[in-house]
Amino acid sequence: AQRVTQPEKLLSVFKGAPVELKCNYSYSGSPELFWYVQYSRQRLQLLLRHISRESIKGFTADLNKGETSFHLKKPFAQEEDSAMYYCALLIGGADGLTFGKGTHLIIQP
Amino acid sequence: NAGVTQTPKFRVLKTGQSMTLLCAQDMNHEYMYWYRQDPGMGLRLIHYSVGEGTTAKGEVPDGYNVSRLKKQNFLLGLESAAPSQTSVYFCASRRGLAGHEQYFGPGTRLTVT
């Protein structure tokens, strides 16, 4: 079965510092990868998906099939980036997303 | 468009009670999903539906039932609530398959005492 691993439960960095949230996946086929963000007590919102290769709110993520990773990066963290971040995988068909356990990102002033 | 809405927002149940959570979407999406979110566990899929009148089991279906009598609504039922079902429940929908984003509802916070 497919699996998504986010090794950091909590990541704390200072404002202006670079941020990297790690995501690794296990699946033998070609999945779609996503990053979702959840601000305090709000619904999940799509941040990025690998097929669009776009940058949202300064975040980027590159799918590395050799390392089965989809790390989320931002060069200069801002306080409003503080949130829960979930990496998710979709293997196709009508199945739902498989989520990692999430990383709580805290940006300190 | 309201997007994906969920009712109720909060609920407290006693063990053994039953309740139904309602998810509604006004985007004419075919696919709908119910997830539960627990601390340290991320989101896990409970049940999903690929269209009106269809349902399928997800990763953690035990203790829940679902129905999709109308395309816009997806109901999640707890017949006999247990403390282990204390969670935040999120509904999601999406238009189609590959490349289509899942849109999430605001969540229902359920506590079972």
Interface residues (C-beta under 8 A of the other chain):
Chain A: V4 Q6 K9 E32 Y36 Q42 R43 L44 Q45 L46 R49 I51 Y86 G92 G93 A94 D95 G96 L97 T98 F99 G100 K101 G102
Chain B: V4 Y31 Y33 Y35 G40 M41 G42 L43 R44 L45 Y48 V50 A56 G58 F90 A92 L97 A98 G99 E101 Q102 F104 G105 P106 G107
